[in-house]
Amino acid sequence: MTNWAFERLYHTIINAKNLDETLAFYRLLGFEVLHDRRHLDWPPHVGEMFGMDRGKGKGVLMVLPNDPSGPMLDVVEWIDPHPRFDDPADRGVVPRVLAFRVRNVLAAYEELKQKGVIFTGPPNEPRKVAPAANVVAVCCCRDPNGYIIEMIELVPGARHSQDTPKR
């Protein structure tokens, strides 16, 4: 028997081409800044910890206000080394995906599209053709850095797609 365990997802790092542009995008999605760390001096061990020779950047922690104890987005604009970003138009590149449960995907799609967010296509409504999937609707857009943001709405009570909802 072990005396340790993973407890929960803490944060995900979003590598940003432009920190301000990326913050504006995630604010559109409803995230709020929890801690602005743009002016911190990064100690040498940060790069080493991530397996790099060096690591300097500026960053901001963001959370969803309705899930303040939930996982955070750690948005980082790396100064040294500067990361490479895939061309989002290259359909042969496997994307990096962040998936979020969303209340009312269809309304989110319409509002965000009106605000200029570019989607990969219109929402898919699997529940209409495959009710057992328990997915009401799903759609995807790209953030300014090429990450795919998946927005998924499940039937009430389902933990994941194809789950049997608790009644």
C-alpha positions as CSV (number, residue, x, y, z in Angstrom):
1,M,0.0,0.0,0.0
2,T,1.3,3.5,-0.9
3,N,1.1,6.6,1.2
4,W,0.7,9.1,-1.7
5,A,-1.9,9.9,-4.3
6,F,-2.7,12.4,-7.0
7,E,-5.5,14.6,-5.6
8,R,-6.7,16.8,-8.5
9,L,-5.5,18.7,-11.6
10,Y,-3.8,21.9,-10.3
11,H,-3.2,24.0,-13.5
12,T,-2.4,23.8,-17.2
13,I,0.2,26.0,-18.8
14,I,-0.9,27.8,-21.9
15,N,2.1,28.9,-23.9
16,A,1.2,32.4,-25.2
17,K,2.5,34.1,-28.3
18,N,1.2,37.4,-26.8
19,L,0.1,37.5,-23.2
20,D,-2.3,40.4,-23.5
21,E,-4.0,38.9,-26.5
22,T,-4.3,35.5,-24.8
23,L,-5.7,37.0,-21.6
24,A,-8.4,38.9,-23.6
25,F,-9.4,35.6,-25.3
26,Y,-9.7,33.7,-22.1
27,R,-11.6,36.5,-20.5
28,L,-14.1,36.2,-23.4
29,L,-14.6,32.6,-22.3
30,G,-15.3,33.7,-18.7
31,F,-12.0,33.3,-17.0
32,E,-10.7,35.8,-14.4
33,V,-7.2,36.7,-13.3
34,L,-6.4,35.1,-10.0
35,H,-2.8,36.3,-9.7
36,D,-0.8,38.5,-12.1
37,R,2.8,37.3,-12.2
38,R,4.1,39.4,-15.1
39,H,6.7,41.2,-13.0
40,L,8.1,38.2,-11.0
41,D,11.8,37.4,-11.4
42,W,11.9,33.7,-12.3
43,P,14.5,31.7,-10.3
44,P,17.0,29.5,-12.4
45,H,15.3,26.3,-11.3
46,V,12.1,27.0,-13.3
47,G,13.8,26.1,-16.6
48,E,15.6,23.1,-15.1
49,M,12.3,21.8,-13.6
50,F,10.8,21.7,-17.1
51,G,13.8,20.1,-18.6
52,M,15.2,23.2,-20.2
53,D,18.6,24.9,-19.9
54,R,16.9,28.1,-18.9
55,G,13.4,29.5,-18.4
56,K,12.2,33.1,-18.2
57,G,8.8,34.4,-18.8
58,K,5.8,36.4,-17.6
59,G,2.6,34.9,-16.6
60,V,-0.9,35.1,-15.2
61,L,-3.0,32.6,-13.3
62,M,-6.6,32.5,-14.3
63,V,-9.7,30.6,-12.9
64,L,-13.3,30.2,-13.7
65,P,-15.3,32.3,-11.1
66,N,-17.8,29.5,-10.6
67,D,-15.0,27.0,-9.9
68,P,-12.5,29.1,-7.8
69,S,-10.9,26.0,-6.3
70,G,-10.8,24.2,-9.6
71,P,-7.9,23.9,-12.0
72,M,-6.2,27.1,-13.1
73,L,-4.8,28.2,-16.4
74,D,-1.2,29.4,-16.1
75,V,-0.9,31.6,-19.1
76,V,2.9,32.1,-19.8
77,E,4.6,34.2,-22.5
78,W,8.1,32.6,-22.5
79,I,10.8,35.2,-23.0
80,D,13.8,32.8,-23.0
81,P,13.7,30.4,-24.7
82,H,11.0,31.5,-27.1
83,P,8.6,28.6,-28.0
84,R,7.7,27.5,-31.5
85,F,4.1,27.5,-32.4
86,D,2.4,25.3,-35.0
87,D,0.6,26.9,-37.9
88,P,-3.1,26.4,-37.1
89,A,-3.9,26.2,-40.8
90,D,-1.8,23.0,-41.1
91,R,-4.5,20.3,-40.8
92,G,-1.8,17.6,-40.6
93,V,-0.6,18.8,-37.2
94,V,-2.3,17.1,-34.2
95,P,-3.6,19.9,-32.1
96,R,-3.3,20.6,-28.4
97,V,-6.8,20.4,-26.9
98,L,-8.3,21.9,-23.7
99,A,-11.8,20.6,-23.1
100,F,-14.3,22.5,-20.9
101,R,-17.8,21.5,-19.7
102,V,-20.1,24.3,-20.8
103,R,-23.7,25.2,-19.9
104,N,-25.6,25.8,-23.1
105,V,-23.0,25.3,-25.8
106,L,-25.3,26.6,-28.6
107,A,-25.7,29.9,-26.8
108,A,-21.9,30.1,-26.1
109,Y,-21.2,29.4,-29.8
110,E,-23.6,32.2,-31.0
111,E,-22.3,34.8,-28.5
112,L,-18.6,34.1,-29.0
113,K,-19.0,33.9,-32.8
114,Q,-20.6,37.4,-32.7
115,K,-17.6,38.6,-30.7
116,G,-15.2,37.4,-33.4
117,V,-14.1,34.0,-32.0
118,I,-13.3,31.6,-34.9
119,F,-14.7,28.1,-34.7
120,T,-13.6,25.0,-36.5
121,G,-17.2,24.5,-37.5
122,P,-20.7,24.7,-36.2
123,P,-21.8,22.9,-33.1
124,N,-22.4,19.2,-33.3
125,E,-25.4,17.8,-31.5
126,P,-24.7,14.1,-31.0
127,R,-27.7,13.7,-28.7
128,K,-30.0,14.0,-31.7
129,V,-28.4,11.1,-33.5
130,A,-26.9,9.1,-30.7
131,P,-28.8,9.6,-27.5
132,A,-26.7,7.1,-25.5
133,A,-23.6,9.4,-26.0
134,N,-25.2,11.8,-23.5
135,V,-23.6,14.7,-25.3
136,V,-26.0,17.6,-25.9
137,A,-23.7,19.7,-28.0
138,V,-20.0,20.2,-28.7
139,C,-18.0,22.7,-30.7
140,C,-14.4,23.8,-30.9
141,C,-12.5,27.1,-31.5
142,R,-8.9,28.1,-31.5
143,D,-7.2,30.4,-29.0
144,P,-4.7,32.9,-30.2
145,N,-1.9,30.3,-29.7
146,G,-3.4,27.5,-31.7
147,Y,-4.8,25.5,-28.8
148,I,-8.2,23.9,-29.6
149,I,-10.8,24.8,-27.0
150,E,-13.4,22.1,-26.9
151,M,-16.7,23.1,-25.4
152,I,-18.9,20.2,-24.4
153,E,-22.4,20.1,-22.9
154,L,-23.5,16.8,-21.3
155,V,-26.9,15.7,-20.2
156,P,-27.6,16.6,-16.6
157,G,-26.1,14.0,-14.2
158,A,-23.6,12.6,-16.7
159,R,-19.9,12.7,-15.6
160,H,-18.6,11.9,-19.2
161,S,-19.9,11.0,-22.6
162,Q,-21.6,7.6,-22.7
163,D,-22.0,7.7,-18.9
164,T,-25.3,6.5,-17.4
165,P,-26.6,9.7,-15.7
166,K,-27.5,9.5,-12.1
167,R,-31.2,10.2,-11.5
